Amino acid sequence: MAGITTIYMPLLNEGTAVWRPVTAARINHEAFQVLGPMPDDEEWAFAPGSVVAVAPHLFVDGRSGFVAVAISP
């Protein structure tokens, strides 16, 4: 079930909830490896190379996607 896809990364220290679309490699149906690079002027919740668990999220504009929520066990 491997493949490259887009997930949404929470940005830290933005003052409000902000998500950056990032490229990730699907490891299995529950885990994705975050691919980089991370821009110098951003602080991601999980660094490139991290394997993360995701959760579905409905954004304010009506789009939906998977948001990185934790390091995958």
Biopython code that builds the backbone (N, CA, C, O; Angstrom):
import numpy as np
from Bio.PDB.StructureBuilder import StructureBuilder

atoms = [
    (1, "MET", "N", (0.827, -1.193, 0.000)),
    (1, "MET", "CA", (0.000, 0.000, 0.000)),
    (1, "MET", "C", (0.874, 1.261, 0.000)),
    (1, "MET", "O", (0.398, 2.336, 0.366)),
    (2, "ALA", "N", (2.115, 1.146, -0.396)),
    (2, "ALA", "CA", (3.022, 2.299, -0.401)),
    (2, "ALA", "C", (2.663, 3.244, -1.535)),
    (2, "ALA", "O", (2.087, 2.840, -2.544)),
    (3, "GLY", "N", (3.012, 4.500, -1.352)),
    (3, "GLY", "CA", (2.783, 5.516, -2.364)),
    (3, "GLY", "C", (3.068, 6.886, -1.798)),
    (3, "GLY", "O", (3.157, 7.065, -0.583)),
    (4, "ILE", "N", (3.210, 7.845, -2.682)),
    (4, "ILE", "CA", (3.468, 9.229, -2.282)),
    (4, "ILE", "C", (2.144, 9.980, -2.326)),
    (4, "ILE", "O", (1.379, 9.846, -3.280)),
    (5, "THR", "N", (1.880, 10.764, -1.297)),
    (5, "THR", "CA", (0.632, 11.512, -1.199)),
    (5, "THR", "C", (0.874, 12.818, -0.460)),
    (5, "THR", "O", (1.997, 13.108, -0.048)),
    (6, "THR", "N", (-0.177, 13.598, -0.295)),
    (6, "THR", "CA", (-0.115, 14.844, 0.466)),
    (6, "THR", "C", (-0.877, 14.666, 1.765)),
    (6, "THR", "O", (-2.016, 14.198, 1.776)),
    (7, "ILE", "N", (-0.228, 15.049, 2.869)),
    (7, "ILE", "CA", (-0.894, 15.151, 4.153)),
    (7, "ILE", "C", (-0.717, 16.592, 4.621)),
    (7, "ILE", "O", (0.014, 17.363, 4.000)),
    (8, "TYR", "N", (-1.371, 16.948, 5.692)),
    (8, "TYR", "CA", (-1.307, 18.325, 6.190)),
    (8, "TYR", "C", (-0.588, 18.349, 7.529)),
    (8, "TYR", "O", (-0.937, 17.618, 8.457)),
    (9, "MET", "N", (0.427, 19.208, 7.609)),
    (9, "MET", "CA", (1.284, 19.325, 8.780)),
    (9, "MET", "C", (0.876, 20.530, 9.612)),
    (9, "MET", "O", (0.812, 21.643, 9.088)),
    (10, "PRO", "N", (0.598, 20.333, 10.901)),
    (10, "PRO", "CA", (0.342, 21.491, 11.759)),
    (10, "PRO", "C", (1.615, 22.335, 11.903)),
    (10, "PRO", "O", (2.703, 21.805, 12.128)),
    (11, "LEU", "N", (1.459, 23.641, 11.769)),
    (11, "LEU", "CA", (2.580, 24.548, 11.990)),
    (11, "LEU", "C", (2.508, 25.063, 13.417)),
    (11, "LEU", "O", (1.426, 25.351, 13.928)),
    (12, "LEU", "N", (3.656, 25.178, 14.052)),
    (12, "LEU", "CA", (3.738, 25.645, 15.435)),
    (12, "LEU", "C", (4.026, 27.133, 15.480)),
    (12, "LEU", "O", (4.606, 27.691, 14.549)),
    (13, "ASN", "N", (3.624, 27.766, 16.556)),
    (13, "ASN", "CA", (3.924, 29.177, 16.835)),
    (13, "ASN", "C", (3.392, 30.134, 15.774)),
    (13, "ASN", "O", (4.052, 31.114, 15.428)),
    (14, "GLU", "N", (2.203, 29.851, 15.261)),
    (14, "GLU", "CA", (1.588, 30.704, 14.243)),
    (14, "GLU", "C", (0.516, 31.625, 14.827)),
    (14, "GLU", "O", (0.070, 32.553, 14.153)),
    (15, "GLY", "N", (0.102, 31.382, 16.062)),
    (15, "GLY", "CA", (-0.930, 32.214, 16.676)),
    (15, "GLY", "C", (-2.347, 31.752, 16.374)),
    (15, "GLY", "O", (-3.293, 32.188, 17.031)),
    (16, "THR", "N", (-2.504, 30.891, 15.408)),
    (16, "THR", "CA", (-3.791, 30.308, 15.044)),
    (16, "THR", "C", (-3.505, 28.956, 14.393)),
    (16, "THR", "O", (-2.355, 28.655, 14.075)),
    (17, "ALA", "N", (-4.530, 28.150, 14.194)),
    (17, "ALA", "CA", (-4.332, 26.839, 13.577)),
    (17, "ALA", "C", (-3.981, 27.006, 12.105)),
    (17, "ALA", "O", (-4.741, 27.594, 11.336)),
    (18, "VAL", "N", (-2.817, 26.480, 11.724)),
    (18, "VAL", "CA", (-2.342, 26.566, 10.339)),
    (18, "VAL", "C", (-1.786, 25.199, 9.955)),
    (18, "VAL", "O", (-1.064, 24.575, 10.733)),
    (19, "TRP", "N", (-2.128, 24.734, 8.744)),
    (19, "TRP", "CA", (-1.628, 23.468, 8.231)),
    (19, "TRP", "C", (-0.936, 23.700, 6.899)),
    (19, "TRP", "O", (-1.429, 24.454, 6.060)),
    (20, "ARG", "N", (0.202, 23.057, 6.707)),
    (20, "ARG", "CA", (0.971, 23.126, 5.470)),
    (20, "ARG", "C", (0.806, 21.798, 4.742)),
    (20, "ARG", "O", (1.025, 20.747, 5.345)),
    (21, "PRO", "N", (0.426, 21.811, 3.461)),
    (21, "PRO", "CA", (0.428, 20.552, 2.712)),
    (21, "PRO", "C", (1.874, 20.087, 2.526)),
    (21, "PRO", "O", (2.727, 20.856, 2.083)),
    (22, "VAL", "N", (2.141, 18.833, 2.867)),
    (22, "VAL", "CA", (3.486, 18.278, 2.725)),
    (22, "VAL", "C", (3.401, 16.932, 2.027)),
    (22, "VAL", "O", (2.370, 16.260, 2.065)),
    (23, "THR", "N", (4.479, 16.556, 1.401)),
    (23, "THR", "CA", (4.565, 15.269, 0.729)),
    (23, "THR", "C", (4.933, 14.207, 1.761)),
    (23, "THR", "O", (5.789, 14.427, 2.618)),
    (24, "ALA", "N", (4.277, 13.060, 1.665)),
    (24, "ALA", "CA", (4.542, 11.964, 2.589)),
    (24, "ALA", "C", (4.463, 10.640, 1.842)),
    (24, "ALA", "O", (3.729, 10.493, 0.865)),
    (25, "ALA", "N", (5.239, 9.687, 2.330)),
    (25, "ALA", "CA", (5.214, 8.330, 1.776)),
    (25, "ALA", "C", (4.340, 7.472, 2.669)),
    (25, "ALA", "O", (4.576, 7.374, 3.873)),
    (26, "ARG", "N", (3.333, 6.852, 2.079)),
    (26, "ARG", "CA", (2.444, 5.963, 2.844)),
    (26, "ARG", "C", (3.209, 4.688, 3.173)),
    (26, "ARG", "O", (3.725, 4.010, 2.284)),
    (27, "ILE", "N", (3.273, 4.374, 4.456)),
    (27, "ILE", "CA", (3.923, 3.145, 4.904)),
    (27, "ILE", "C", (2.890, 2.035, 5.019)),
    (27, "ILE", "O", (3.124, 0.907, 4.585)),
    (28, "ASN", "N", (1.754, 2.364, 5.604)),
    (28, "ASN", "CA", (0.609, 1.452, 5.665)),
    (28, "ASN", "C", (-0.640, 2.314, 5.819)),
    (28, "ASN", "O", (-0.560, 3.536, 5.689)),
    (29, "HIS", "N", (-1.790, 1.705, 6.094)),
    (29, "HIS", "CA", (-3.028, 2.486, 6.149)),
    (29, "HIS", "C", (-3.087, 3.443, 7.327)),
    (29, "HIS", "O", (-3.977, 4.291, 7.378)),
    (30, "GLU", "N", (-2.148, 3.331, 8.293)),
    (30, "GLU", "CA", (-2.171, 4.184, 9.476)),
    (30, "GLU", "C", (-0.938, 5.073, 9.623)),
    (30, "GLU", "O", (-0.936, 5.963, 10.474)),
    (31, "ALA", "N", (0.108, 4.863, 8.823)),
    (31, "ALA", "CA", (1.367, 5.575, 9.038)),
    (31, "ALA", "C", (1.925, 6.143, 7.739)),
    (31, "ALA", "O", (1.847, 5.525, 6.677)),
    (32, "PHE", "N", (2.492, 7.343, 7.863)),
    (32, "PHE", "CA", (3.103, 8.037, 6.736)),
    (32, "PHE", "C", (4.461, 8.573, 7.174)),
    (32, "PHE", "O", (4.618, 9.028, 8.307)),
    (33, "GLN", "N", (5.446, 8.520, 6.269)),
    (33, "GLN", "CA", (6.738, 9.143, 6.552)),
    (33, "GLN", "C", (6.751, 10.516, 5.903)),
    (33, "GLN", "O", (6.541, 10.653, 4.697)),
    (34, "VAL", "N", (7.004, 11.540, 6.728)),
    (34, "VAL", "CA", (7.031, 12.922, 6.259)),
    (34, "VAL", "C", (8.286, 13.128, 5.425)),
    (34, "VAL", "O", (9.391, 12.804, 5.860)),
    (35, "LEU", "N", (8.109, 13.668, 4.225)),
    (35, "LEU", "CA", (9.234, 13.977, 3.352)),
    (35, "LEU", "C", (9.513, 15.473, 3.435)),
    (35, "LEU", "O", (8.601, 16.245, 3.733)),
    (36, "GLY", "N", (10.698, 15.886, 3.190)),
    (36, "GLY", "CA", (11.081, 17.297, 3.353)),
    (36, "GLY", "C", (11.243, 17.967, 2.017)),
    (36, "GLY", "O", (10.822, 17.450, 0.983)),
    (37, "PRO", "N", (11.845, 19.096, 2.054)),
    (37, "PRO", "CA", (12.434, 19.767, 3.213)),
    (37, "PRO", "C", (11.423, 20.690, 3.899)),
    (37, "PRO", "O", (10.406, 21.071, 3.319)),
    (38, "MET", "N", (11.734, 21.036, 5.149)),
    (38, "MET", "CA", (10.927, 21.995, 5.894)),
    (38, "MET", "C", (11.492, 23.386, 5.621)),
    (38, "MET", "O", (12.693, 23.593, 5.795)),
    (39, "PRO", "N", (10.668, 24.348, 5.198)),
    (39, "PRO", "CA", (11.170, 25.709, 4.961)),
    (39, "PRO", "C", (11.811, 26.289, 6.225)),
    (39, "PRO", "O", (11.364, 26.009, 7.337)),
    (40, "ASP", "N", (12.850, 27.090, 6.051)),
    (40, "ASP", "CA", (13.580, 27.680, 7.176)),
    (40, "ASP", "C", (12.700, 28.544, 8.068)),
    (40, "ASP", "O", (12.970, 28.668, 9.263)),
    (41, "ASP", "N", (11.653, 29.145, 7.508)),
    (41, "ASP", "CA", (10.826, 30.070, 8.281)),
    (41, "ASP", "C", (9.579, 29.409, 8.883)),
    (41, "ASP", "O", (8.668, 30.103, 9.332)),
    (42, "GLU", "N", (9.535, 28.062, 8.893)),
    (42, "GLU", "CA", (8.408, 27.343, 9.471)),
    (42, "GLU", "C", (8.892, 26.374, 10.543)),
    (42, "GLU", "O", (10.029, 25.902, 10.512)),
    (43, "GLU", "N", (8.002, 26.091, 11.492)),
    (43, "GLU", "CA", (8.267, 25.080, 12.509)),
    (43, "GLU", "C", (7.137, 24.057, 12.433)),
    (43, "GLU", "O", (6.006, 24.330, 12.834)),
    (44, "TRP", "N", (7.463, 22.885, 11.916)),
    (44, "TRP", "CA", (6.476, 21.830, 11.769)),
    (44, "TRP", "C", (6.320, 21.074, 13.078)),
    (44, "TRP", "O", (7.261, 21.000, 13.868)),
    (45, "ALA", "N", (5.144, 20.512, 13.316)),
    (45, "ALA", "CA", (4.903, 19.707, 14.505)),
    (45, "ALA", "C", (5.749, 18.437, 14.490)),
    (45, "ALA", "O", (6.114, 17.922, 15.547)),
    (46, "PHE", "N", (6.064, 17.927, 13.291)),
    (46, "PHE", "CA", (6.853, 16.710, 13.137)),
    (46, "PHE", "C", (7.875, 16.934, 12.029)),
    (46, "PHE", "O", (7.521, 17.377, 10.937)),
    (47, "ALA", "N", (9.119, 16.637, 12.301)),
    (47, "ALA", "CA", (10.217, 16.904, 11.369)),
    (47, "ALA", "C", (10.179, 15.967, 10.163)),
    (47, "ALA", "O", (9.631, 14.867, 10.241)),
    (48, "PRO", "N", (10.768, 16.413, 9.038)),
    (48, "PRO", "CA", (10.921, 15.510, 7.902)),
    (48, "PRO", "C", (11.640, 14.229, 8.349)),
    (48, "PRO", "O", (12.583, 14.272, 9.139)),
    (49, "GLY", "N", (11.176, 13.109, 7.831)),
    (49, "GLY", "CA", (11.720, 11.817, 8.215)),
    (49, "GLY", "C", (10.897, 11.124, 9.294)),
    (49, "GLY", "O", (10.997, 9.909, 9.467)),
    (50, "SER", "N", (10.083, 11.889, 10.021)),
    (50, "SER", "CA", (9.233, 11.309, 11.065)),
    (50, "SER", "C", (8.169, 10.418, 10.439)),
    (50, "SER", "O", (7.682, 10.688, 9.341)),
    (51, "VAL", "N", (7.817, 9.354, 11.152)),
    (51, "VAL", "CA", (6.696, 8.509, 10.754)),
    (51, "VAL", "C", (5.535, 8.911, 11.648)),
    (51, "VAL", "O", (5.613, 8.815, 12.872)),
    (52, "VAL", "N", (4.459, 9.363, 11.020)),
    (52, "VAL", "CA", (3.338, 9.929, 11.766)),
    (52, "VAL", "C", (2.037, 9.179, 11.520)),
    (52, "VAL", "O", (1.823, 8.562, 10.477)),
    (53, "ALA", "N", (1.180, 9.263, 12.533)),
    (53, "ALA", "CA", (-0.206, 8.826, 12.388)),
    (53, "ALA", "C", (-1.006, 10.037, 11.929)),
    (53, "ALA", "O", (-0.655, 11.175, 12.240)),
    (54, "VAL", "N", (-2.064, 9.794, 11.200)),
    (54, "VAL", "CA", (-2.888, 10.884, 10.681)),
    (54, "VAL", "C", (-4.344, 10.687, 11.103)),
    (54, "VAL", "O", (-4.765, 9.595, 11.485)),
    (55, "ALA", "N", (-5.091, 11.783, 11.020)),
    (55, "ALA", "CA", (-6.533, 11.742, 11.285)),
    (55, "ALA", "C", (-7.231, 12.562, 10.214)),
    (55, "ALA", "O", (-6.676, 13.557, 9.747)),
    (56, "PRO", "N", (-8.437, 12.169, 9.812)),
    (56, "PRO", "CA", (-9.176, 12.966, 8.832)),
    (56, "PRO", "C", (-9.549, 14.316, 9.435)),
    (56, "PRO", "O", (-9.820, 14.429, 10.630)),
    (57, "HIS", "N", (-9.555, 15.338, 8.580)),
    (57, "HIS", "CA", (-9.871, 16.693, 9.044)),
    (57, "HIS", "C", (-10.679, 17.407, 7.970)),
    (57, "HIS", "O", (-10.369, 17.304, 6.783)),
    (58, "LEU", "N", (-11.710, 18.127, 8.384)),
    (58, "LEU", "CA", (-12.497, 18.959, 7.484)),
    (58, "LEU", "C", (-12.062, 20.406, 7.708)),
    (58, "LEU", "O", (-12.234, 20.944, 8.802)),
    (59, "PHE", "N", (-11.504, 21.029, 6.686)),
    (59, "PHE", "CA", (-11.021, 22.395, 6.785)),
    (59, "PHE", "C", (-12.174, 23.382, 6.613)),
    (59, "PHE", "O", (-13.230, 23.028, 6.089)),
    (60, "VAL", "N", (-11.966, 24.612, 7.054)),
    (60, "VAL", "CA", (-12.992, 25.656, 7.032)),
    (60, "VAL", "C", (-13.553, 25.872, 5.626)),
    (60, "VAL", "O", (-14.738, 26.164, 5.467)),
    (61, "ASP", "N", (-12.701, 25.728, 4.609)),
    (61, "ASP", "CA", (-13.154, 25.975, 3.236)),
    (61, "ASP", "C", (-13.902, 24.790, 2.625)),
    (61, "ASP", "O", (-14.264, 24.822, 1.449)),
    (62, "GLY", "N", (-14.137, 23.736, 3.432)),
    (62, "GLY", "CA", (-14.888, 22.591, 2.952)),
    (62, "GLY", "C", (-14.036, 21.447, 2.428)),
    (62, "GLY", "O", (-14.544, 20.348, 2.204)),
    (63, "ARG", "N", (-12.737, 21.692, 2.229)),
    (63, "ARG", "CA", (-11.860, 20.608, 1.786)),
    (63, "ARG", "C", (-11.624, 19.648, 2.942)),
    (63, "ARG", "O", (-11.754, 20.024, 4.107)),
    (64, "SER", "N", (-11.280, 18.418, 2.620)),
    (64, "SER", "CA", (-10.907, 17.456, 3.647)),
    (64, "SER", "C", (-9.552, 16.875, 3.309)),
    (64, "SER", "O", (-9.129, 16.871, 2.153)),
    (65, "GLY", "N", (-8.884, 16.390, 4.325)),
    (65, "GLY", "CA", (-7.575, 15.775, 4.133)),
    (65, "GLY", "C", (-7.127, 15.103, 5.412)),
    (65, "GLY", "O", (-7.845, 15.112, 6.412)),
    (66, "PHE", "N", (-5.962, 14.532, 5.382)),
    (66, "PHE", "CA", (-5.396, 13.871, 6.543)),
    (66, "PHE", "C", (-4.363, 14.791, 7.184)),
    (66, "PHE", "O", (-3.474, 15.313, 6.511)),
    (67, "VAL", "N", (-4.496, 14.983, 8.507)),
    (67, "VAL", "CA", (-3.612, 15.845, 9.283)),
    (67, "VAL", "C", (-2.726, 14.963, 10.157)),
    (67, "VAL", "O", (-3.205, 14.024, 10.793)),
    (68, "ALA", "N", (-1.417, 15.275, 10.183)),
    (68, "ALA", "CA", (-0.488, 14.573, 11.063)),
    (68, "ALA", "C", (-0.845, 14.900, 12.511)),
    (68, "ALA", "O", (-0.965, 16.071, 12.870)),
    (69, "VAL", "N", (-1.017, 13.863, 13.352)),
    (69, "VAL", "CA", (-1.462, 14.099, 14.728)),
    (69, "VAL", "C", (-0.507, 13.552, 15.789)),
    (69, "VAL", "O", (-0.542, 14.010, 16.931)),
    (70, "ALA", "N", (0.339, 12.590, 15.443)),
    (70, "ALA", "CA", (1.216, 11.977, 16.440)),
    (70, "ALA", "C", (2.304, 11.177, 15.743)),
    (70, "ALA", "O", (2.181, 10.814, 14.574)),
    (71, "ILE", "N", (3.367, 10.912, 16.482)),
    (71, "ILE", "CA", (4.379, 9.970, 15.995)),
    (71, "ILE", "C", (3.723, 8.590, 15.988)),
    (71, "ILE", "O", (3.067, 8.199, 16.954)),
    (72, "SER", "N", (3.905, 7.868, 14.906)),
    (72, "SER", "CA", (3.285, 6.554, 14.772)),
    (72, "SER", "C", (4.016, 5.540, 15.651)),
    (72, "SER", "O", (5.246, 5.527, 15.705)),
    (73, "PRO", "N", (3.253, 4.697, 16.334)),
    (73, "PRO", "CA", (3.894, 3.664, 17.183)),
    (73, "PRO", "C", (4.582, 2.605, 16.346)),
    (73, "PRO", "O", (5.167, 1.669, 16.892)),
]
sb = StructureBuilder()
sb.init_structure("model")
sb.init_model(0)
sb.init_chain("A")
sb.init_seg("    ")
for serial, (resi, resn, name, xyz) in enumerate(atoms, 1):
    if name == "N":
        sb.init_residue(resn, " ", resi, " ")
    sb.init_atom(name, np.array(xyz, "f"), 0.0, 1.0, " ", f" {name:<3s}", serial, name[0])
structure = sb.get_structure()
